[in-house]
Amino acid sequence: MILYTLRCSHDHHFEEWFSNSAEYDAKKQAAALVCPDCGDKEVAKAIMAPNVGKSHGAPAPAPTCGTPMGCGGCAYAGQH
């Protein structure tokens, strides 16, 4: 299932679920998408931000200065 935010030509925004992107394309081509606010059939996908989940992997290692003696006042002092 895909949730799209849609926008009519009167700038009303609404959401609708589709089984896949092909279902959206078929409904769009058949003019079967209707704005619930005004009944407009000139509907298109609105610009949406992607829903990106958090990574569940190990955290990135702290930066190191690369000196064999360890931290001695480098730019990463106390961070490694």
Backbone as ProteinMPNN parsed JSONL, in Angstrom:
{"seq_chain_A": "MILYTLRCSHDHHFEEWFSNSAEYDAKKQAAALVCPDCGDKEVAKAIMAPNVGKSHGAPAPAPTCGTPMGCGGCAYAGQH", "coords_chain_A": {"N_chain_A": [[0.841, -1.183, 0.0], [0.441, 2.243, -0.744], [0.65, 5.516, 0.372], [-0.413, 8.487, -0.885], [-0.085, 11.997, -1.005], [-2.349, 14.14, -2.348], [-3.238, 16.79, -4.653], [-5.572, 19.145, -5.696], [-6.605, 21.233, -8.517], [-7.394, 23.52, -7.309], [-5.795, 23.864, -5.199], [-6.335, 22.306, -2.933], [-5.369, 19.972, -0.511], [-5.116, 16.482, 0.034], [-5.158, 13.08, 1.271], [-4.689, 9.782, -0.076], [-4.976, 6.248, -0.246], [-3.299, 3.743, -2.17], [-3.014, 0.625, -3.899], [-0.699, 0.197, -5.332], [1.705, 1.971, -7.38], [0.811, 1.783, -9.992], [-1.95, 1.574, -9.742], [-2.616, 4.16, -8.909], [-1.853, 5.54, -11.27], [-3.693, 4.451, -13.125], [-6.177, 5.301, -12.069], [-5.802, 8.048, -12.229], [-5.593, 8.429, -15.011], [-8.167, 7.643, -15.749], [-9.648, 9.667, -14.741], [-10.656, 9.313, -12.188], [-10.0, 10.253, -9.741], [-10.973, 12.359, -7.198], [-11.344, 15.486, -5.674], [-12.076, 15.757, -2.282], [-12.935, 18.091, -1.091], [-13.877, 19.979, -3.017], [-14.746, 18.611, -5.25], [-13.316, 18.627, -7.593], [-11.798, 17.19, -10.438], [-9.334, 17.424, -11.477], [-6.643, 16.358, -10.462], [-3.515, 15.771, -8.902], [-0.385, 14.295, -7.854], [0.956, 15.624, -4.881], [3.912, 17.385, -3.901], [6.024, 15.548, -1.852], [7.749, 14.789, 1.176], [10.183, 12.242, 1.645], [9.607, 9.345, 3.662], [11.801, 8.429, 5.8], [13.245, 5.954, 7.654], [14.858, 5.402, 10.844], [18.231, 4.249, 11.145], [19.096, 1.047, 12.313], [21.493, -0.006, 12.833], [24.882, -0.395, 14.071], [26.248, 2.386, 15.886], [28.072, 5.053, 14.278], [31.63, 5.092, 14.359], [33.54, 7.147, 16.598], [35.311, 10.082, 15.544], [38.834, 9.994, 14.863], [42.133, 11.156, 15.655], [44.356, 9.982, 14.617], [46.914, 9.864, 15.608], [49.599, 8.026, 17.05], [49.943, 8.263, 19.793], [47.518, 8.838, 20.838], [44.976, 11.082, 21.991], [46.192, 14.28, 22.028], [45.597, 17.009, 22.394], [44.507, 17.49, 19.931], [42.221, 18.35, 17.194], [40.062, 16.781, 17.768], [39.896, 16.464, 20.499], [39.18, 14.698, 23.407], [37.054, 13.379, 22.261], [37.467, 10.864, 21.343]], "CA_chain_A": [[0.0, 0.0, 0.0], [1.165, 3.51, -0.852], [-0.136, 6.693, 0.727], [-0.009, 9.677, -1.611], [-0.747, 13.273, -0.768], [-2.815, 14.629, -3.637], [-3.59, 18.206, -4.683], [-6.421, 19.488, -6.836], [-6.213, 22.479, -9.18], [-7.758, 24.633, -6.412], [-4.784, 23.776, -4.141], [-6.758, 21.534, -1.763], [-4.511, 18.803, -0.319], [-5.754, 15.361, 0.72], [-4.393, 11.841, 1.154], [-5.43, 8.614, -0.546], [-4.191, 5.017, -0.306], [-3.326, 2.979, -3.411], [-2.349, -0.681, -3.787], [0.632, 0.371, -5.916], [1.751, 3.18, -8.207], [0.011, 1.54, -11.199], [-3.343, 1.886, -9.426], [-2.727, 5.618, -8.99], [-1.79, 5.926, -12.681], [-4.953, 4.059, -13.775], [-7.234, 6.202, -11.589], [-5.499, 9.373, -12.771], [-5.929, 8.398, -16.435], [-9.618, 7.504, -15.871], [-10.25, 10.822, -14.049], [-11.397, 8.754, -11.062], [-9.551, 10.905, -8.516], [-11.847, 13.504, -6.974], [-11.058, 16.243, -4.46], [-13.204, 15.664, -1.346], [-13.361, 19.429, -0.683], [-14.591, 20.751, -4.039], [-15.206, 17.761, -6.34], [-12.451, 18.81, -8.754], [-11.189, 15.954, -10.936], [-7.974, 17.732, -11.916], [-5.898, 15.994, -9.258], [-2.165, 15.25, -9.14], [0.401, 14.068, -6.635], [1.614, 16.784, -4.292], [5.304, 17.127, -3.527], [6.063, 14.956, -0.516], [9.058, 14.419, 1.709], [10.231, 10.805, 1.871], [9.539, 8.868, 5.041], [13.02, 7.658, 5.972], [13.352, 5.433, 9.013], [16.178, 5.445, 11.491], [19.07, 3.079, 10.99], [19.197, 0.286, 13.557], [22.824, -0.589, 12.878], [25.795, 0.125, 15.094], [26.553, 3.803, 15.671], [29.334, 5.331, 13.601], [32.715, 5.296, 15.317], [33.951, 8.532, 16.832], [36.476, 10.445, 14.735], [40.128, 9.868, 15.54], [43.149, 12.048, 15.116], [45.322, 9.166, 13.902], [48.248, 9.867, 16.208], [49.822, 6.8, 17.823], [49.904, 8.537, 21.231], [46.16, 9.145, 21.256], [44.615, 12.497, 21.957], [47.126, 15.173, 22.675], [45.251, 18.378, 22.054], [44.103, 17.608, 18.519], [40.892, 18.93, 16.956], [39.054, 15.852, 18.299], [40.268, 16.253, 21.9], [38.145, 14.194, 24.283], [35.959, 12.763, 21.507], [37.829, 9.513, 20.919]], "C_chain_A": [[0.889, 1.25, 0.0], [0.206, 4.634, -0.496], [0.422, 7.886, -0.026], [-0.766, 10.881, -1.07], [-1.075, 13.829, -2.144], [-3.222, 16.087, -3.518], [-4.452, 18.457, -5.905], [-5.976, 20.835, -7.416], [-6.591, 23.715, -8.37], [-6.871, 24.647, -5.165], [-5.312, 23.172, -2.841], [-5.869, 20.298, -1.699], [-5.292, 17.737, 0.449], [-4.92, 14.109, 0.471], [-5.296, 10.72, 0.661], [-4.472, 7.43, -0.637], [-4.381, 4.338, -1.657], [-2.596, 1.665, -3.189], [-0.91, -0.6, -4.285], [0.592, 1.614, -6.801], [0.941, 3.021, -9.496], [-1.464, 1.842, -10.946], [-3.562, 3.403, -9.462], [-2.775, 6.062, -10.455], [-3.103, 5.621, -13.401], [-6.09, 4.983, -13.354], [-7.035, 7.615, -12.138], [-5.937, 9.442, -14.237], [-7.445, 8.329, -16.647], [-10.373, 8.674, -15.244], [-11.116, 10.366, -12.88], [-10.933, 9.325, -9.723], [-10.348, 12.192, -8.36], [-11.484, 14.174, -5.654], [-12.268, 16.166, -3.531], [-13.728, 17.037, -0.908], [-14.244, 20.108, -1.728], [-15.103, 19.917, -5.208], [-14.391, 17.871, -7.612], [-11.828, 17.473, -9.155], [-9.803, 16.196, -11.52], [-7.062, 17.592, -10.703], [-4.547, 15.421, -9.651], [-1.481, 15.003, -7.801], [1.003, 15.387, -6.173], [3.061, 16.403, -3.998], [5.325, 16.648, -2.08], [7.505, 14.707, -0.108], [9.071, 12.907, 1.932], [10.186, 10.473, 3.354], [10.716, 7.923, 5.249], [13.139, 7.244, 7.42], [14.76, 5.56, 9.555], [16.921, 4.147, 11.226], [19.173, 2.375, 12.327], [20.549, -0.402, 13.679], [23.649, 0.011, 14.009], [26.074, 1.599, 14.826], [27.91, 3.97, 14.993], [30.423, 5.551, 14.646], [33.066, 6.78, 15.433], [35.161, 8.848, 15.962], [37.761, 10.298, 15.55], [41.14, 10.789, 14.88], [44.235, 11.283, 14.375], [46.715, 9.18, 14.496], [48.419, 8.628, 17.062], [49.733, 7.031, 19.332], [48.487, 8.785, 21.724], [45.966, 10.653, 21.239], [45.632, 13.327, 22.731], [46.843, 16.612, 22.301], [44.877, 18.585, 20.608], [42.704, 18.206, 18.424], [39.778, 18.056, 17.518], [39.273, 15.572, 19.783], [39.04, 15.836, 22.719], [36.987, 13.521, 23.573], [36.285, 11.353, 21.059], [38.612, 8.79, 21.988]], "O_chain_A": [[1.933, 1.298, 0.651], [-0.914, 4.693, -1.003], [1.579, 8.261, 0.16], [-1.943, 10.785, -0.723], [-0.198, 13.973, -2.996], [-3.518, 16.57, -2.425], [-4.114, 18.04, -7.012], [-5.086, 21.491, -6.875], [-6.169, 24.825, -8.693], [-7.157, 25.353, -4.198], [-4.803, 23.482, -1.764], [-5.637, 19.648, -2.718], [-6.03, 18.042, 1.386], [-4.079, 14.081, -0.428], [-6.497, 10.699, 0.935], [-3.319, 7.574, -1.045], [-5.475, 4.351, -2.222], [-1.666, 1.595, -2.385], [-0.014, -1.242, -3.735], [-0.46, 2.236, -6.947], [0.44, 4.007, -10.037], [-2.158, 2.317, -11.845], [-4.573, 3.874, -9.983], [-3.63, 6.86, -10.839], [-3.577, 6.432, -14.197], [-6.885, 5.405, -14.194], [-8.005, 8.295, -12.471], [-6.579, 10.408, -14.65], [-7.958, 8.891, -17.615], [-11.604, 8.672, -15.218], [-12.168, 10.945, -12.608], [-11.432, 8.914, -8.675], [-10.395, 13.017, -9.273], [-11.333, 13.503, -4.633], [-13.381, 16.481, -3.952], [-14.848, 17.135, -0.407], [-15.242, 20.739, -1.381], [-15.813, 20.435, -6.069], [-14.747, 17.261, -8.62], [-11.38, 16.713, -8.296], [-9.167, 15.261, -12.007], [-6.752, 18.566, -10.016], [-4.445, 14.671, -10.622], [-1.95, 15.45, -6.754], [1.499, 16.171, -6.983], [3.383, 15.222, -3.864], [4.724, 17.263, -1.199], [8.367, 14.447, -0.947], [8.065, 12.345, 2.366], [10.672, 11.234, 4.19], [10.633, 6.743, 4.908], [13.134, 8.089, 8.315], [15.718, 5.793, 8.818], [16.316, 3.083, 11.1], [19.322, 3.023, 13.363], [20.734, -1.276, 14.526], [23.159, 0.821, 14.796], [26.132, 2.019, 13.671], [28.789, 3.118, 15.128], [30.166, 6.132, 15.7], [32.906, 7.552, 14.487], [35.957, 7.955, 15.674], [37.762, 10.461, 16.77], [41.017, 11.148, 13.709], [44.965, 11.873, 13.579], [47.621, 8.562, 13.938], [47.476, 8.214, 17.737], [49.474, 6.087, 20.079], [48.278, 8.93, 22.928], [46.69, 11.391, 20.569], [45.887, 13.103, 23.914], [47.754, 17.352, 21.93], [44.918, 19.706, 20.101], [42.082, 18.527, 19.436], [38.664, 18.537, 17.724], [38.86, 14.518, 20.268], [38.013, 16.515, 22.726], [36.021, 13.126, 24.225], [35.441, 10.702, 20.443], [38.998, 7.637, 21.796]]}, "name": "protein", "num_of_chains": 1, "seq": "MILYTLRCSHDHHFEEWFSNSAEYDAKKQAAALVCPDCGDKEVAKAIMAPNVGKSHGAPAPAPTCGTPMGCGGCAYAGQH"}
